[in-house]
């Protein structure tokens, strides 16, 4: 009986083992089949997602976009350079077209103000560094992290992206496109023909008046319709007279010191002295800088072009004029020769831009080595790095780039809009003899209250 029981137990154990192994085999098969099914499904989903994403990218890339760009750089070499830049960009972005609207600087200020007020901005637009940026920064896209977190872009544009010119309260709102040092371009042939030397002081300019006047030639171009050209003389005189001119001007803008102080008074009197001694045409306030001023110089109706910035080097050389660039003549002996230096053209965009990514891509492209090369070839001093091996063929631009840093370079901008308006309005009235220097400077203090 015991033997039978043992046999039964053995059979039961064997049967159980067989059942367990069979179940395990079925489970393994099920898991394998499930894994294969899941893998196939995952691969299918991934493939479908990749196709969908690729299609989306292709659709985005193929979407026609017209980038409208506003600025006031209506100088021939700039227009030519941008035509080349647009064509180069379109080679890799055939879906992108450009509408480049260029007007005079005076008209531009009103056009931009109306566009910001009416919320009708183009995708990309020039903003004047200084007061205009300070006024409009709240409507602009903060580019600080966008540029700094893009290693390629930040390398191209370098320290220019963190300069005071393109920042407000430590944040970058503008992409610097070009740079300039503003001085006077002197026509060497006129100097030689009349046995004159490069002017060192404003008294030298005054002494040229009777010599050049016999042929109705003025010592300097006359173009104060854009009152900033007169304001820049006021500013450069401050820097010539005061080693800490920038700090002094910023203190005055903040109301920490009065504008009616001896340094500012002397700077004003220097301009008035030149005006009264006929260094400029008497219709200067009716003449536009980037139309009448440059024409006066290229037509050889004045010895020196003010304000001579890098942007005009192509126009001057193309006109066949042999010119020498100098800082503005000193207000008096012993003052410090100074170039006003800054970024010139600088572009902004805005957060609600419907084509923001395309706009940013093109703005980055403007900082690229390929574009810097185009700028140099068109006699423009790029804010971004100039590629190695690119030759600067324009002799005037080459001279400025190589020599301007030998002098003091000072920031010309006013960042308080009330101050800027008071200066431009009051300075014209003071130069024309309608108010006294004290009334002019006191009016700036009053405007800040």
Number of C-alpha atoms within 10 A of each C-alpha: 5 7 8 8 10 11 11 11 12 11 12 12 12 11 11 12 12 12 12 12 11 12 12 12 12 12 12 12 12 12 12 12 12 12 12 12 12 12 12 12 12 12 12 12 12 12 12 12 12 12 12 12 12 12 12 12 12 11 11 12 15 13 12 13 17 16 19 16 20 22 22 20 19 15 16 13 21 19 15 13 19 17 13 14 19 17 14 14 16 13 10 9 17 15 14 19 16 14 11 17 14 16 14 16 18 15 11 17 17 10 14 21 15 13 12 15 11 9 11 10 22 20 22 23 22 24 29 24 26 22 20 19 24 20 15 16 21 12 18 18 18 20 20 18 11 15 21 17 11 11 10 14 20 21 16 23 24 17 11 22 26 21 16 18 25 27 23 22 8 11 17 25 30 30 30 28 24 22 22 25 28 28 26 24 27 26 22 17 15 21 17 11 9 11 9 16 13 18 22 17 17 20 19 16 21 21 15 23 19 16 16 20 14 9 9 11 23 27 26 26 29 30 28 21 19 19 19 20 18 22 22 18 23 22 24 29 29 25 29 25 21 16 14 12 21 18 12 20 22 16 14 19 22 14 14 11 14 18 24 18 13 9 17 23 17 17 20 24 17 19 21 18 16 17 18 14 14 19 26 21 18 12 11 19 17 13 17 20 27 19 13 16 24 24 17 21 25 19 11 17 19 27 27 30 28 24 27 23 24 24 25 24 25 21 19 22 17 13 12 9 20 16 21 16 25 25 23 26 25 22 26 15 11 10 17 20 22 27 27 25 21 25 23 25 23 21 22 28 26 22 12 13 15 11 14 17 10 18 22 19 10 19 20 19 17 28 26 20 18 14 24 26 22 19 25 21 18 23 25 27 29 26 27 26 18 22 15 8 7 12 12 19 12 18 16 23 24 17 14 22 17 10 12 21 13 12 14 16 19 21 19 25 24 22 20 18 18 18 22 21 15 19 24 16 15 22 26 19 16 21 21 15 13 13 14 15 22 14 14 24 22 17 18 24 19 13 14 15 7
